[in-house]
């Protein structure tokens, strides 16, 4: 509390001081730097007409005339294309470049815990505008499991919370760089563009972000370089590779480094023990145990190539730590060791003790600590002897406080959690309070759902009450809004037009959302369950002891006494279900079996779609393999037999990086292999002795004792010359065997290299 009061006083003093202050000096347009009359402040390079100003560990913002836009009270400030983002203790703020509050930014404004927000349509999203999840105008949401699709969902949003990419094809992803983001399908990585289109398939064990038009990748512990179209620039045959900087790519082979350029040309031999990144035409290398600088021709140089950050850089020069700006002005020299700045201060070390210095090199906290960590949220953890504790920027002991209040802006509304645990809604621009003392609030689509004293209602983003706060429960579905109040259930369309009012016999009714179903909500009375069909707004009265939703079939299973019923919401029917074992299959159809034996298919009215004579396993893409009398066939999702069960083998491999619906399926009959499409049509007749599934548009087949590769039109692409041949598990390479030698080949059959046995 004392810390908060001191901060409030300091903030007030700073704001009063800020109102009459202007930095004397001139703006250097060529170098985008401010030339101070007296060097009292650290001032960054300009971006979008403003610069950061800092002293004593605090930041503010000035314009090109030196006038303050934001007072110097913040622990950290970041300048992005989307606006100014500031941090004070655990709170974060979003501003426009004129210093006004950014009212529309989804991830800014006073939010604590790294801008943690709850956005119900996408579960919990963890945002940090100060880190990597936000890049090139897109935010990577926390990847989560989508209960509606039973798949992992990867989502990218813009700074206003609008969904730009959402896909269940990948299980994780990275930030965008040069228009591409890395995505993974299980352990393999590829890249998508900003439309979500897969540009480079997930075939690599490792990838870096794109820099200077290239990215590092690896397979089988060997590294190489690719361009933005997936072309291999440096073959994947090296032991280590550094990111591209200044057009140069250090590559390790064995125990030595060489240098390539970003076009894949080797420019320096493998003679170095270690190599740093290049900058401004120079890099640092280690040879015969010594580090020195070289230019791009490999010639030794006295040039010190330390990179600038925000217009400044550190250099080690003759035992001194030199901090200079890009105009050549030395800001400070000292003998103590310091590195990066965090929240305006850098850890310094002198005589084995640690302290802190500001951006001007002023020692703010003398080196008296036995250990120290960087500042975070206005506090740093330090140690003296056996005592560990936190200090503020004045050196006072303090404890991290758990924030009790936070707010965030979305679509012009500020949603604030107050100290008393209630929420308020404020028009971000006018500061007019729209609602207060709200017990719970959530954002769903174009509506704000509020809960006041256990009654729920809807607001629009202008703050208008579009549904009065009279409902005990409100459920928002894909196409309907359902509200329950006393003895009524009201069903609205998405334009809030009342479609149906259902009268209840008494108020002892409850309604529940079944999120996996777009067509129904559950109701309960006296521990009995029923449902409302929101397709035609009819109610199936509560009589079931339990109701469960079968996601694949889209049917409900209801238990009534000792009987089970299949409930088809669209048909508004409940059918007695007599079989004791079941599994989901597809829309409107269930896979059943008697006492765990042969399987069949029935529809929601118990009609037999497929007799109980088979073993059934899903293949994918709306087809399934059936087995009868140890022979295999193919059916579609409706149970129609596409291939009679007469084949020795039906085999196909479905992976995310393999082709989609046009994949052919390997079938075997009378010891010969052919290929059929997903409709059961034979496309390649039975002529091969063996084969493998189509991967990346080719399949390996065996003819006259030798293996080769064909395309989907049965054209021979790679001759039958191999004793063994494996699928192209990535776009470019496959493993094959000639005699006793294993090799790697490309899609033309050209040998790339030998492979291990």
C-alpha positions in Angstrom: 0.0 0.0 0.0 2.8 2.4 0.9 4.5 1.6 -2.4 1.2 2.4 -4.2 0.9 5.7 -2.4 4.4 6.7 -3.1 3.9 5.9 -6.7 0.7 7.9 -6.8 2.5 10.9 -5.3 5.4 10.4 -7.7 3.0 10.1 -10.7 1.2 13.3 -9.6 4.5 15.2 -9.2 5.7 13.9 -12.6 2.5 14.9 -14.4 2.5 18.4 -12.9 6.2 18.8 -13.9 5.5 17.3 -17.3 2.8 19.8 -18.1 5.3 22.6 -18.2 8.4 20.8 -19.5 9.9 20.8 -22.9 13.3 19.5 -23.8 15.6 22.1 -25.3 17.3 21.1 -28.5 16.7 20.3 -32.1 15.5 17.3 -34.1 18.1 15.8 -36.6 15.8 14.5 -39.3 18.6 12.7 -41.2 19.6 10.5 -38.2 16.1 10.5 -36.5 17.8 11.7 -33.2 17.2 14.6 -30.9 20.2 16.9 -30.2 19.8 18.1 -26.6 21.1 21.5 -25.5 22.2 19.9 -22.2 22.7 16.1 -22.1 20.4 15.4 -19.2 18.3 12.6 -20.7 18.6 9.5 -22.8 16.5 9.9 -25.9 15.9 7.1 -28.4 15.7 7.1 -32.2 12.3 8.5 -33.5 9.6 6.3 -34.7 6.3 7.7 -36.2 7.3 11.2 -35.0 8.0 10.3 -31.3 11.0 9.2 -29.2 11.4 7.6 -25.8 13.0 9.7 -23.1 14.5 8.2 -20.0 16.3 9.0 -16.7 16.7 7.3 -13.4 15.0 4.2 -14.7 11.7 5.8 -16.0 10.5 6.5 -19.5 8.3 9.0 -21.2 7.6 10.1 -24.8 8.5 13.4 -26.6 7.7 14.7 -30.1 10.1 16.1 -32.6 10.0 19.5 -30.9 11.0 18.0 -27.6 7.5 18.5 -26.1 6.3 15.7 -23.8 3.6 13.5 -25.2 3.6 11.1 -22.2 5.2 12.0 -18.8 8.4 10.2 -17.6 6.7 7.8 -15.2 6.6 4.5 -16.9 8.9 1.5 -16.2 9.0 0.5 -19.9 7.7 1.9 -23.2 7.5 0.2 -26.6 6.9 1.9 -30.0 5.1 -0.2 -32.5 3.3 0.5 -35.8 0.0 0.0 -33.9 0.7 2.6 -31.2 2.6 3.3 -28.0 2.5 0.6 -25.3 3.6 1.6 -21.8 4.1 -0.4 -18.6 4.0 0.8 -15.0 4.5 -1.8 -12.4 2.2 -4.7 -13.4 -0.2 -2.5 -15.4 0.0 -1.9 -19.1 -1.4 1.0 -21.2 -2.1 1.5 -24.9 -1.8 5.0 -26.4 -2.1 6.5 -29.9 0.9 8.5 -31.2 -0.7 11.8 -30.1 -0.7 10.5 -26.5 -4.5 9.8 -26.4 -5.7 6.5 -25.1 -6.0 3.7 -27.7 -9.6 2.7 -27.3 -9.8 -0.2 -29.8 -6.6 -2.1 -29.1 -7.6 -5.6 -27.9 -4.4 -6.3 -26.0 -3.5 -3.0 -24.4 -4.7 -0.7 -21.6 -4.0 -1.4 -18.0 -4.1 -5.2 -18.3 -1.9 -7.1 -15.9 -0.4 -10.5 -16.0 1.0 -10.0 -19.5 -2.3 -8.7 -20.9 -4.1 -11.8 -19.8 -7.6 -11.6 -21.3 -10.6 -13.9 -21.3 -12.2 -14.0 -24.7 -14.8 -16.8 -24.5 -15.0 -17.5 -28.2 -11.4 -18.6 -28.1 -11.0 -19.8 -24.5 -8.1 -18.2 -22.6 -5.7 -16.2 -24.7 -2.4 -15.1 -23.1 -1.1 -11.9 -24.8 2.1 -10.1 -24.2 2.5 -7.0 -26.3 6.1 -6.8 -25.0 7.2 -10.1 -26.4 7.2 -12.3 -29.4 3.5 -13.3 -29.7 2.7 -10.1 -31.5 4.5 -9.4 -34.8 3.8 -7.8 -38.2 0.3 -6.9 -37.1 -0.8 -10.3 -36.0 -1.1 -11.8 -32.5 -0.6 -15.5 -31.9 -3.2 -16.7 -29.5 -2.5 -19.4 -27.0 -3.1 -22.6 -29.0 -6.0 -24.5 -27.4 -8.2 -27.6 -27.7 -11.4 -26.9 -29.5 -14.2 -29.0 -28.0 -16.4 -28.3 -30.9 -14.1 -29.9 -33.4 -12.2 -32.2 -31.0 -9.0 -30.8 -32.5 -6.3 -28.3 -31.5 -7.0 -24.8 -32.8 -4.3 -22.3 -33.8 -5.6 -18.7 -34.0 -4.1 -15.4 -35.1 -5.8 -12.1 -34.3 -5.1 -8.5 -35.2 -4.6 -5.8 -32.6 -8.4 -5.2 -32.4 -9.2 -8.8 -31.6 -10.5 -9.7 -35.0 -9.7 -13.3 -36.1 -7.5 -13.3 -39.2 -6.4 -17.0 -39.2 -7.9 -19.9 -37.4 -7.1 -23.5 -38.2 -7.1 -27.0 -36.7 -4.6 -28.3 -39.1 -1.6 -27.5 -36.9 -1.0 -28.0 -33.2 1.3 -25.1 -32.6 2.8 -22.0 -34.3 5.1 -19.1 -34.1 5.1 -15.4 -34.9 5.2 -13.9 -38.3 8.4 -12.7 -39.8 8.8 -11.5 -43.4 5.2 -12.5 -44.0 5.6 -16.1 -42.9 5.0 -18.0 -39.6 6.2 -21.4 -38.6 3.5 -24.0 -37.8 3.9 -27.6 -36.7 2.0 -30.8 -37.3 3.0 -32.9 -34.3 6.9 -32.8 -34.4 7.3 -31.4 -38.0 7.5 -27.8 -38.9 6.5 -25.7 -42.0 5.3 -22.2 -42.8 2.0 -20.4 -43.6 1.4 -16.9 -45.0 -0.9 -14.2 -43.5 -3.9 -15.7 -45.2 -3.3 -19.0 -43.5 -2.2 -20.7 -46.7 0.5 -23.4 -46.3 3.5 -22.1 -48.2 6.1 -24.7 -47.0 4.7 -28.1 -45.8 5.6 -29.3 -42.2 8.5 -31.6 -43.0 11.3 -30.2 -40.9 12.4 -31.2 -37.4 13.5 -27.6 -36.6 13.1 -24.1 -38.1 14.0 -20.5 -37.4 12.1 -17.4 -38.4 12.7 -15.9 -41.8 15.5 -13.3 -41.9 16.7 -11.7 -45.1 14.6 -14.0 -47.2 15.9 -17.3 -45.7 15.3 -19.6 -42.7 17.3 -22.3 -41.0 15.9 -25.8 -41.0 17.0 -29.2 -40.0 16.1 -32.9 -40.5 17.8 -35.9 -38.9 20.1 -33.5 -36.9 21.5 -32.0 -40.1 21.0 -28.3 -40.9 20.5 -26.2 -44.0 18.9 -23.1 -45.4 15.6 -22.6 -47.4 14.1 -19.6 -49.1 10.5 -18.3 -48.7 9.2 -20.7 -51.3 10.8 -23.7 -49.7 13.7 -24.1 -52.1 16.8 -25.4 -50.5 19.5 -22.8 -50.6 22.1 -24.6 -48.5 21.8 -28.5 -48.4 20.7 -30.1 -45.1 24.1 -31.7 -44.5 25.7 -29.4 -41.8 26.1 -29.8 -38.1 25.1 -26.3 -37.1 23.9 -23.1 -38.8 23.5 -19.5 -37.5 20.8 -17.1 -38.6 21.4 -14.8 -41.5 22.7 -11.3 -40.6 24.1 -8.8 -43.1 23.8 -11.3 -45.9 26.1 -13.8 -44.2 25.3 -17.3 -42.8 27.9 -19.1 -40.5 27.7 -22.9 -41.0 29.5 -25.6 -39.0 30.9 -28.8 -40.5 32.6 -31.1 -38.1 34.4 -28.8 -35.6 35.0 -25.9 -38.0 32.8 -23.0 -39.2 32.7 -21.6 -42.7 30.6 -18.7 -44.1 27.9 -18.8 -46.8 25.9 -15.9 -48.3 22.1 -15.9 -48.3 22.1 -17.2 -52.0 23.9 -20.4 -50.9 27.4 -19.5 -52.1 30.3 -20.4 -49.9 32.3 -17.3 -49.4 34.8 -18.3 -46.6 36.4 -21.7 -45.9 35.8 -23.9 -42.9 38.7 -22.7 -40.9 37.1 -21.0 -37.8 36.5 -22.5 -34.4 33.5 -20.1 -33.8 31.8 -17.2 -35.5 29.5 -14.4 -34.3 26.9 -12.7 -36.5 27.9 -10.2 -39.1 27.0 -6.5 -38.9 27.9 -3.6 -41.2 30.1 -5.8 -43.2 32.1 -7.3 -40.4 32.0 -10.3 -38.1 33.9 -11.7 -35.2 35.6 -15.1 -35.5 37.7 -17.3 -33.4 40.8 -19.0 -34.7 43.7 -20.6 -32.8 41.9 -19.8 -29.6 41.7 -16.0 -30.3 38.8 -13.8 -31.3 39.2 -11.0 -33.9 37.2 -9.1 -36.5 37.1 -9.8 -40.2 35.4 -8.3 -43.2 33.3 -10.2 -45.7 36.5 -11.2 -47.6 37.9 -12.8 -44.5 40.5 -10.1 -44.0 41.4 -9.1 -40.4 40.0 -5.8 -39.4 40.1 -3.4 -36.4 36.4 -2.5 -36.8 34.2 -2.9 -33.8 30.9 -4.1 -35.2 28.6 -3.8 -32.1 25.0 -3.3 -33.3 22.9 -0.3 -32.4 19.6 -0.7 -30.5 17.3 2.3 -30.5 20.2 4.4 -31.7 22.7 3.3 -29.0 25.2 0.5 -28.5 27.6 -1.0 -25.9 31.3 -1.6 -26.8 34.1 -3.1 -24.9 37.2 -1.0 -25.5 40.5 -1.3 -23.7 38.9 -2.6 -20.6 36.1 0.0 -20.5 32.4 -0.4 -21.2 31.6 2.3 -23.7 28.0 3.4 -24.4 27.6 5.6 -27.5 24.8 6.8 -29.8 24.9 6.5 -33.5 25.9 10.2 -33.9 29.2 9.2 -32.3 28.5 10.8 -28.9 29.9 8.8 -26.0 27.2 8.7 -23.3 29.4 7.2 -20.7 32.5 5.1 -20.1 33.1 3.0 -17.1 35.0 0.1 -15.7 32.1 -1.8 -14.3 30.4 -4.5 -16.3 26.9 -3.9 -17.5 24.7 -5.4 -20.3 21.2 -5.0 -21.5 18.6 -2.6 -20.0 15.4 -3.8 -18.5 12.8 -1.2 -17.3 15.3 1.6 -17.8 18.1 0.1 -15.6 21.0 -2.2 -16.2 22.6 -4.5 -13.7 26.2 -3.5 -13.1 29.0 -5.5 -11.5 32.0 -4.1 -9.7 34.4 -5.9 -7.3 32.0 -9.0 -7.3 29.1 -6.8 -6.2 26.0 -5.9 -8.1 24.0 -2.7 -8.5 22.0 -0.8 -11.1 22.7 2.1 -13.5 20.3 4.1 -15.7 20.5 4.8 -19.4 22.9 7.7 -18.9 25.4 5.6 -16.9 24.4 7.2 -13.6 24.7 4.7 -10.8 21.2 4.6 -9.3 21.8 1.8 -6.8 25.4 1.2 -5.8 27.0 -2.3 -6.2 26.3 -3.6 -2.7 24.4 -6.8 -3.5 25.8 -10.3 -3.8 23.4 -11.1 -6.6 20.7 -9.2 -8.6 18.1 -9.9 -11.2 16.6 -7.5 -13.8 13.8 -5.2 -12.9 10.3 -6.5 -13.6 7.1 -4.7 -12.8 9.1 -2.0 -11.0 10.9 -4.4 -8.6 14.1 -6.4 -8.7 15.1 -9.4 -6.7 18.5 -9.1 -4.9 20.5 -11.0 -2.3 22.7 -9.9 0.5 24.3 -12.8 2.4 21.6 -15.4 2.9 18.8 -12.9 2.6 16.8 -12.6 -0.6 14.3 -9.7 -1.1 12.8 -7.3 -3.5 13.7 -3.6 -4.0 12.2 -0.8 -5.9 14.1 1.7 -8.0 14.9 3.8 -4.9 16.5 0.7 -3.2 13.6 0.4 -0.7 12.6 -3.1 0.3 9.2 -4.0 -1.1 7.0 -7.0 -1.8 5.4 -7.8 -5.2 1.7 -7.0 -5.0 -0.9 -9.1 -6.6 -2.9 -6.6 -8.7 -6.5 -6.4 -7.7 -7.6 -4.2 -10.6 -7.2 -4.4 -14.3 -9.0 -3.3 -17.4 -8.8 -3.7 -21.2 -10.2 -2.0 -24.2 -12.2 -3.7 -26.9 -14.2 -2.1 -29.7 -14.2 1.3 -27.8 -15.4 -0.2 -24.5 -13.1 -0.3 -21.4 -13.9 -3.4 -19.3 -12.5 -2.8 -15.8 -12.3 -5.1 -12.8 -12.6 -2.9 -9.8 -11.1 -3.4 -6.3 -14.4 -4.6 -4.9 -14.5 -7.5 -7.4 -17.2 -6.0 -9.6 -16.8 -4.8 -13.2 -17.6 -1.5 -14.8 -18.0 -0.6 -18.5 -16.8 2.8 -19.7 -16.9 4.5 -23.1 -13.1 4.7 -23.7 -13.3 8.0 -25.7 -15.9 9.9 -23.6 -15.1 8.3 -20.3 -18.8 8.0 -19.7 -19.7 5.1 -17.4 -22.1 2.8 -19.2 -22.7 0.1 -16.5 -21.2 -0.5 -13.1 -21.4 -3.0 -10.2 -21.5 -5.9 -12.7 -20.8 -9.3 -11.1 -19.6 -10.9 -14.3 -19.0 -9.8 -17.8 -17.9 -11.6 -21.0 -17.5 -10.7 -24.7 -19.4 -12.9 -27.1 -19.3 -11.9 -30.8 -21.1 -8.5 -31.1 -22.5 -8.5 -27.6 -21.4 -7.9 -24.1 -23.0 -10.3 -21.6 -23.5 -8.8 -18.2 -24.6 -10.4 -14.9 -26.0 -8.2 -12.2 -27.3 -9.7 -9.0 -27.7 -13.1 -10.8 -29.7 -11.6 -13.6 -28.2 -11.5 -17.1 -28.7 -9.2 -20.1 -27.0 -8.1 -23.3 -25.4 -4.8 -24.3 -24.1 -3.7 -27.6 -20.7 -2.0 -28.0 -22.4 1.4 -27.8 -23.5 0.5 -24.3 -27.1 0.1 -25.2 -29.1 -2.6 -23.3 -30.4 -4.7 -26.2 -31.7 -7.4 -23.9 -32.9 -6.3 -20.4 -31.1 -7.7 -17.4 -34.0 -10.0 -16.5 -32.7 -13.5 -17.4 -31.6 -16.1 -15.0 -29.6 -17.6 -17.8 -28.5 -16.5 -21.3 -27.1 -18.8 -23.9 -25.6 -17.5 -27.2 -25.5 -20.1 -29.9 -24.4 -19.9 -33.5 -27.7 -18.6 -34.8 -29.9 -18.2 -31.7 -30.0 -16.5 -28.3 -31.9 -18.3 -25.6 -32.9 -16.7 -22.3 -34.7 -18.2 -19.3 -36.7 -15.9 -17.0 -39.1 -17.2 -14.3 -41.6 -19.4 -16.2 -40.6 -18.5 -19.7 -37.9 -19.4 -22.2 -37.4 -16.8 -24.9 -35.7 -17.7 -28.2 -34.3 -14.9 -30.3 -32.5 -14.8 -33.7 -29.1 -13.1 -34.0 -30.9 -9.8 -34.7 -32.7 -10.1 -31.4 -36.1 -10.7 -33.0 -38.2 -12.9 -30.7 -39.0 -16.2 -32.5 -40.6 -18.2 -29.8 -41.7 -17.9 -26.1 -42.0 -21.2 -24.4 -44.1 -21.3 -21.2 -43.0 -23.5 -18.4 -45.2 -25.3 -15.9 -43.2 -23.8 -13.0 -40.0 -21.8 -12.4 -38.1 -24.9 -11.3 -36.5 -25.2 -14.7 -32.8 -24.7 -15.6 -31.2 -24.4 -19.0 -27.7 -25.5 -19.9 -25.6 -25.0 -23.0 -24.4 -28.1 -25.0 -21.5 -26.3 -26.7 -20.8 -29.1 -29.2 -24.3 -28.9 -30.6 -25.5 -25.9 -32.7 -29.1 -27.3 -32.7 -30.0 -27.8 -29.0 -29.8 -26.6 -25.4 -30.4 -28.8 -22.4 -33.2 -28.2 -19.8 -33.6 -29.8 -16.4 -36.5 -30.1 -13.9 -36.5 -32.1 -10.7 -33.2 -33.9 -11.8 -34.7 -34.9 -15.1 -33.3 -33.7 -18.3 -34.7 -32.7 -21.7 -33.8 -30.4 -24.5 -35.0 -27.6 -26.7 -34.7 -28.0 -30.4 -33.6 -24.5 -31.5 -33.9 -25.4 -35.2 -37.7 -25.3 -35.0 -38.0 -24.1 -31.4 -39.7 -27.2 -30.0 -39.2 -28.7 -26.5 -38.6 -32.3 -25.6 -39.8 -32.4 -22.0 -37.5 -33.4 -19.1 -37.8 -37.1 -18.6 -34.3 -38.5 -19.1 -32.0 -39.4 -16.2 -29.0 -38.4 -18.3 -28.4 -36.9 -21.7 -25.0 -37.0 -23.6 -24.1 -35.6 -26.9 -22.4 -37.8 -29.5 -20.2 -35.3 -31.4 -19.5 -37.2 -34.6 -23.0 -38.4 -35.2 -24.7 -35.2 -34.0 -27.1 -37.3 -31.9 -28.0 -37.3 -28.2 -28.1 -40.4 -26.1 -30.7 -40.3 -23.4 -31.1 -42.8 -20.5 -34.6 -43.5 -19.3 -35.0 -46.1 -16.6 -33.3 -49.2 -18.0 -33.7 -48.0 -21.6 -31.5 -45.9 -23.9 -32.9 -43.6 -26.6 -31.2 -42.1 -29.6 -32.4 -38.5 -30.0 -32.2 -36.8 -33.4 -32.8 -33.1 -32.7 -33.3 -32.1 -36.3 -36.0 -34.7 -36.8 -37.4 -34.1 -33.3 -37.6 -37.8 -32.5 -36.4 -40.2 -29.8 -35.9 -43.8 -30.8 -35.4 -46.8 -28.5 -31.8 -48.0 -28.7 -31.4 -51.7 -28.0 -27.8 -52.5 -28.8 -25.5 -52.7 -25.8 -22.3 -51.4 -27.4 -21.9 -48.3 -29.6 -19.3 -45.9 -31.0 -19.7 -42.7 -32.9 -19.4 -42.8 -36.6 -20.6 -39.9 -38.7 -23.6 -37.5 -39.0 -26.8 -39.2 -38.1 -25.1 -42.7 -37.9 -23.8 -44.8 -35.1 -21.4 -47.8 -35.2 -22.9 -50.6 -33.1 -22.0 -54.1 -32.0 -23.6 -56.9 -30.1 -21.5 -58.0 -27.1 -18.3 -56.6 -28.5 -18.4 -58.8 -31.7 -19.0 -57.8 -35.3 -20.0 -54.2 -36.0 -22.7 -52.5 -38.1 -24.2 -49.1 -38.7 -27.6 -47.8 -37.7 -29.3 -44.3 -38.2 -31.1 -42.3 -35.6 -34.3 -44.3 -36.2 -32.6 -47.6 -35.7 -32.7 -48.4 -39.4 -29.8 -50.7 -40.4 -27.4 -49.0 -42.7 -24.8 -51.7 -42.6 -25.4 -55.2 -41.1 -23.5 -56.3 -38.1 -21.0 -58.4 -40.1 -17.9 -56.2 -40.2 -15.0 -54.7 -38.4 -15.0 -51.0 -39.2 -12.2 -48.5 -38.9 -12.0 -44.9 -40.1 -9.7 -44.1 -42.9 -10.5 -40.3 -43.2 -12.0 -37.8 -45.6 -15.5 -39.4 -45.2 -14.4 -43.0 -45.9 -13.9 -46.0 -43.7 -12.3 -49.4 -44.1 -14.4 -52.5 -43.4 -13.2 -56.0 -42.8 -15.2 -59.2 -43.3 -13.8 -62.8 -43.3 -10.2 -61.3 -43.1 -10.8 -59.4 -46.4 -11.0 -55.6 -46.7 -13.4 -53.2 -48.4 -14.3 -49.5 -48.3 -17.5 -47.6 -47.3 -18.4 -43.9 -47.3 -19.7 -42.0 -44.2 -23.3 -43.0 -45.0 -22.4 -46.7 -44.9 -22.6 -47.2 -48.7 -20.2 -49.9 -49.8 -17.7 -48.4 -52.3 -15.4 -51.5 -52.5 -16.7 -54.9 -51.6 -14.7 -56.6 -48.9 -12.6 -58.9 -51.1 -9.2 -57.3 -51.0 -6.1 -58.6 -49.2 -5.1 -55.1 -48.1 -6.4 -51.6 -48.2 -3.8 -49.1 -47.0 -3.4 -45.3 -47.0 -1.4 -42.8 -44.9 -3.1 -39.5 -44.0 -0.7 -36.8 -42.8 -1.2 -33.0 -42.8 1.6 -32.4 -45.3 0.4 -35.1 -47.7 -2.1 -34.2 -50.5 -5.8 -34.0 -49.5 -9.0 -35.3 -51.0 -7.5 -36.5 -54.2 -5.3 -39.1 -52.5 -5.4 -42.6 -54.0 -5.7 -45.6 -51.8 -3.6 -48.7 -52.1 -5.6 -51.9 -52.6 -4.3 -55.5 -53.0 -6.0 -58.4 -54.8 -4.7 -61.8 -55.9 -1.2 -60.6 -54.7 -1.2 -57.6 -57.0 -1.3 -54.0 -56.0 -3.4 -51.2 -57.6 -4.9 -47.9 -56.5 -8.5 -46.7 -56.1 -9.9 -43.2 -55.4 -12.1 -42.4 -52.4 -15.3 -43.2 -54.3 -14.2 -46.8 -54.9 -13.2 -46.3 -58.6 -10.1 -48.2 -59.6 -7.6 -45.7 -61.1 -4.5 -47.8 -61.4 -5.2 -51.5 -62.2 -3.6 -54.5 -60.3 -0.2 -54.7 -62.0 2.4 -54.3 -59.3 3.9 -56.8 -56.9 4.0 -54.4 -54.0 3.5 -50.7 -53.3 3.4 -47.9 -50.7 0.7 -45.2 -50.3 0.9 -41.9 -52.3 2.9 -39.3 -50.5 3.6 -35.9 -52.1 2.1 -37.1 -55.4 4.3 -40.1 -55.8 4.0 -43.8 -54.8 6.8 -46.4 -54.8 5.8 -49.6 -56.6 7.6 -52.9 -57.2 7.6 -54.5 -60.6 9.8 -57.4 -61.8 11.5 -57.5 -58.4 12.6 -53.8 -58.5 11.1 -50.6 -57.0 10.4 -47.3 -58.8 8.0 -44.4 -58.4 4.8 -43.6 -60.3 2.4 -40.6 -60.3 -1.3 -40.7 -59.9 -1.7 -41.2 -63.7 0.4 -44.3 -63.5 3.3 -42.6 -65.3 6.7 -43.9 -64.4 8.5 -41.0 -62.8 11.6 -42.8 -61.4 12.7 -46.1 -63.0 12.4 -49.4 -61.3 16.0 -49.8 -60.3 15.9 -50.1 -56.5 15.9 -53.1 -54.3 13.9 -51.1 -51.7 12.2 -47.7 -51.9 10.4 -45.7 -49.3 7.8 -42.9 -49.7 8.8 -39.3 -50.1 8.1 -38.3 -46.6 9.1 -34.7 -47.3 8.7 -32.8 -50.5 12.1 -33.3 -51.8 13.7 -36.5 -50.6 13.1 -40.3 -50.2 15.2 -43.1 -49.0 16.1 -46.0 -51.3 18.4 -49.0 -51.5 20.6 -50.3 -54.3 22.4 -53.5 -53.4 23.8 -53.0 -49.9 23.9 -49.2 -50.2 21.2 -46.9 -48.8 20.9 -43.6 -50.5 18.8 -40.4 -50.4 17.2 -39.4 -53.8 15.3 -36.4 -55.1 12.0 -36.5 -57.0 13.9 -36.9 -60.3 15.7 -40.0 -59.0 19.0 -38.2 -58.6 21.2 -39.3 -55.8 21.7 -36.6 -53.2 23.9 -38.4 -50.7 24.5 -41.8 -49.0 22.3 -42.7 -46.0 23.0 -44.7 -42.9 21.8 -48.3 -42.9 
